[in-house]
Amino acid sequence: MVCQGTVDCLAHAYVAKNVCGRKRISMFGVLAGVRSISGVCATFSARLLPIASIFQVAAISFFFGLVYMRVFLKERLHDDDEDDCDEDDNTSGRNHHDGGDLTMLAEPILRDAPTKIHIVLNTKYSSLKDMVSLINNSTILVQTLVVTFFATFAQSGMQSAFLYFLKARFGFNKNDFAELILLVTIIGSISQLFILPKLVSAIGERRVLSTGLLMDSVNAACLSVSWSAWVPYATTVLVPVTMFVMPSVCGIASRQVGPGEQGKVQGCISGVKSFSGVVAPFIYSPLTALFLSEKAPFYFPGFSLLCVTFSLMIGFFLSLLIRDVPSPSMNKAINNISREEA
């Protein structure tokens, strides 16, 4: 419970720090697609392996992930966050990082690290003030966080209500759930890996976000009035677009700051997602149980899914207010605050 959100947050921050401009959203899509594929593999493994071996295989998988990270991933340390990666979108000749701004640790982990590590690790950061500065100086970031709340609130509500709704309405069993989840995951991973990068290049990340939220709301609305067991399978045609929401959110938010502040921005997004994920089940689970029972105020078994639609529509309308042009970099001012307190 403690590590899962942290790992995802740091993975997004690492990707955002090492990839510049509009390429970030494509990499976020690749990251989400690979994570979806790993979920498919895990589902198949869980069905094939005996129960006693599942946790052992999971522990070994975590260990291999740790070893891979320590051996192959390179850490970037920064002195100044003044190199604006987003300027690379407008100037083709500036597609590189200055050596004075970023230091790449290319040495193996068993060798002596540069002495600059000691300086960085002993620098005092005021994370809370930095986050407040980021939020106060970026309207786009605030809008992105609000959209994240409503989108995650709806997605968490869908997870809380959807399977319960299918079981009570159409008598779905675990095999039906597994088939539907695998179908959605496979389609989503393919779309994130191959369709998202091309779509972002064609229409831009803000329009991708708005389109994803709109299609997600249409999907939830269709599910709320499901009249047959085949309807949930038919709505999977909308899955390729609905999977673009969170990669788009991370891409838009990451462009508001430079490489040195990506961890704080992705941490804000992760915190908003966690908060909405905690709140949603307290609302949607009782609501679903009420409208599936005989004590419902009126007959509408999918009313909780309709509420999910309303939440997604709010996020959609708010996403239309987000500007395409990223705000100016605020890292210089934030770094000055950090240095003054150091």
FIMI-358298 format. One record per residue (C-alpha): residue in three letters; x, y, z. Coordinates in pm, whole numbers, plus 32768, in hexadecimal, padded with zeros to 4 digits. Layout:
ALAXYZ...
//
This chain:
MET800080008000VAL811F80EC804FCYS820680917F30GLN811780667E0BGLY80BC81D37DE1THR8222823F7E24VAL82AE815E7D15ASP81B881E17C13CYS81F983497C77LEU837483257C63ALA835C826C7B17HIS8294838A7A7FALA838784887B12TYR84B383CC7A84VAL841683BE792AALA83B7852E7936LYS8515859079A4ASN85C384D2788FVAL84D58524776FCYS8489868376F6GLY835A8736766EARG823F868675BCLYS8302854275B3ARG82B085157723ILE814384BF76ECSER81A883B075F5MET8295832076F5PHE8186833277FFGLY80AB826E7711VAL81BC816C76DELEU81E981537856ALA807381217889GLY80678024776EVAL81857F5877FBARG80DE7F607950SER7F9A7EE378B2ILE80537DCB7801SER80F87D677948GLY7F9C7D5A79E1VAL7F2C7C6C78CFCYS805B7B8E790AALA80197B947A80THR7EAF7B2D7A48PHE7F157A067971SER802179A47A6DALA7F2779AE7B89ARG7E4178C57AC9LEU7F5677CF7A72LEU802577CB7BB1PRO7FBB77227CF4ILE7F4C780D7E07ALA807A77BA7EE1SER816B782E7DD0ILE80C579767D71PHE815D7A467E8AGLN82B479AA7E57VAL82AF7A027CE6ALA823B7B647D3DALA835C7B8F7E32ILE84577B147D2ESER83C37C057C31PHE83F27D297D21PHE855A7CBE7D5DPHE85AB7CB27BE9GLY850F7E097BC1LEU85EF7E937CD2VAL87287DF77C3CTYR86D37E7B7AE1MET869C7FD87B69ARG87E37FE47C28VAL88B57F577B0APHE88227FF579D0LEU876A81367A2ALYS883C82717A31GLU87FB83847B2BARG880484F07ABFLEU887B85F47BB3HIS883D87647B6CASP88E988A17BD5ASP87FD89977B2EASP86A689537AA0GLU86C08A6879A0ASP86D0898C786CASP8571899F77E1CYS85248854773EASP83DB88D676BBGLU849289CB75DBASP84FE889D750FASP839F888D747DASN83D589DC73CFTHR854B89CE737DSER85D3889C72CDGLY873C88FB7305ARG872688FD747DASN86D5878E74B0HIS87E5875275B4HIS883E87967720ASP8962886F7782GLY8A6887B27841GLY8A7588C1794BASP890588A37999LEU88DD872B79B4THR89D8862A7A28MET89A484C979B2LEU8A2983B97A93ALA8AA782C57991GLU8B9182107A7EPRO8B4080AF7AF8ILE8AA980A17C52LEU8BDA7FF77CECARG8CC981127C96ASP8CFD824C7D5EALA8BED83447D0FPRO8C3D84B17CBFTHR8C6485977DE8LYS8B3F86667D69ILE8A57855F7DFDHIS8ABE85CD7F57ILE8A5487307F0AVAL890486CA7E7FLEU88B085DB7F98ASN890086E2809BTHR883687F77FFBLYS8705885C80C4TYR85C388668002SER847C88F78070SER839288107FB5LEU825488A48040LYS82B38A097FE1ASP832689927E8BMET81D788ED7E4BVAL811E8A247EBDSER81F68AF67DD3LEU81B08A0B7CB2ILE80398A147CECASN802A8B8D7D22ASN80EC8BD97BE5SER804A8AE47AF4THR7ED98AF37AA2ILE7F0289CE79B5LEU7F9088F67ACBVAL7E6989497BAEGLN7D7488F97A97THR7E2987B37A53LEU7E14874D7BC1VAL7C9F87997BCBVAL7C6686CC7A8FTHR7D3585B57B2CPHE7C5585B57C5FPHE7B1185927B9BALA7BA284937AA8THR7C3383BA7BBDPHE7AFB83E67C90ALA7A30835D7B6DGLN7B2382437B22SER7B2E81D67C8FGLY79B481E57C9CMET79A181107B64GLN7A85800E7C01SER79B1800C7D3EALA78617FF27C8FPHE78907F4F7B3CLEU78DB7DE67B9CTYR77D37DF07CADPHE76DB7E737BACLEU772E7D637AAFLYS770B7C4E7BAEALA75BD7CCA7C32ARG752D7D2E7AE0PHE75A67C1A79F7GLY76307B0C7ADEPHE779B7B307A74ASN788C7A3C7B19LYS7A047A477B48ASN7A4779B679EEASP79727AC3794BPHE7A267BCD7A16ALA7B797B4079B1GLU7B1C7B3D783FLEU7A9D7CA27846ILE7BC47D29790DLEU7CC07C79782BLEU7C117CFF76F6VAL7C147E63777BTHR7D7F7E4A77EDILE7DFF7DBD76A5ILE7D487EC175D4GLY7DBA7FD876BCSER7F277F7076B8ILE7F2F7F5E753BSER7E8F80B5751CGLN7F7F81507618LEU80B080BE756EPHE805B81017401ILE7F3381EE73DALEU7F7882F474E6PRO80C88374745BLYS803483A87300LEU7EFA844B7386VAL7FBF8542745BSER809185A5732FALA7F5685DD7263ILE7E6E869E734CGLY7F3686F87486GLU7F2C867875E9ARG7E14875C7667ARG7D2686E57557VAL7D8B857F759ELEU7D3185B5770CSER7BE0864F76B7THR7B92853C75BCGLY7BEE842F76B5LEU7B0E84C377C3LEU79EE84EB76CDMET7A0783827655ASP7A29830977BBSER78E883BF7818VAL7835832876EAASN78B381D27755ALA783181FE78B9ALA76E28281783ACYS76B481517759LEU770C80667875SER761681107960VAL74F480B2787CSER75757F577821TRP744D7E8177B8SER750C7D457761ALA76497C8D77C5TRP76EF7CD77676VAL76E87E5276A9PRO78217E5C778ATYR78DD7D9B767DALA78617E84756CTHR78D27FBB7626THR7A3B7F41761CVAL7A507FED74C6LEU7A6E8132758DVAL7B8980AE7668PRO7CA981197580VAL7C50828875B1THR7BEF82767721MET7D4B81F37776PHE7DE8833C7706VAL7D6D840A782DMET7E7A83D77936PRO7FA583D97845SER7F1F852377BDVAL7EF885B1791CCYS805D85537977GLY80E085DF782FILE8030872F7853ALA8099875879BESER820386F97979ARG8225880E7876GLN81DC8919797AVAL832C88E77A25GLY848E888779CDPRO8543873F7A0BGLY85A087957B72GLU843887B67BE9GLN839B86877B44GLY839485C17C87LYS82C986CD7D37VAL81CD86EB7C1BGLN819D85757BF7GLY818385607D72CYS8067865D7D6BILE7FB385907C63SER7FE984507D27GLY7F6584F47E64VAL7E2A856F7DB5LYS7DF184167D1ESER7E1C836F7E70PHE7D2C84617F1ASER7C1E84347E14GLY7C5882BC7E18VAL7C1582B77F8DVAL7ADF83937F7EALA7A3482EC7E54PRO79E581957EEDPHE793C823A8019ILE784682DE7F28TYR781B81E97E0ASER780D80A07EC9PRO76DE80FE7FA3LEU763C81A97E79THR766080717DA4ALA75DB7F927EB9LEU74AF80787EE9PHE744380807D7DLEU74747F0B7D52SER73997EC17E7EGLU72217EC67EA4LYS723680077F72ALA72AA80DB7E4CPRO71F882307E32PHE71B481E37CC3TYR720A80CB7BD5PHE735D81107B3DPRO74597FF77B87GLY757180B17AD6PHE753D81FE7B86SER769581F27C29LEU773181C97AD0LEU766982F67A5CCYS770783BA7B7BVAL785883487AF7THR77F083E079ABPHE77A3852D7A53SER78FB85327AF9LEU79A584EA79ADMET78DB85FA7900ILE794C86F67A06GLY7AB2869079C0PHE7A7286AD784BPHE79EB88117860LEU7B0A88777942SER7C0587E2784ELEU7B8188C9773FLEU7C0089F0780CILE7D688974780AARG7E418A327716ASP7F21897C7620VAL804A8A61765CPRO81118A017793SER81518B0F7894PRO82AF8BA178BBSER83A38ADB798AMET83958B257AFDASN84C18A597B64LYS85AE8B7F7B83ALA84DA8C2B7C8BILE849B8AE77D46ASN86098A8B7D43ASN86618BE37DCBILE85778BA57EF1SER86188A547F2FARG87778AE67F21GLU87208C008010GLU86A98B018110ALA87D28A1980D7
//
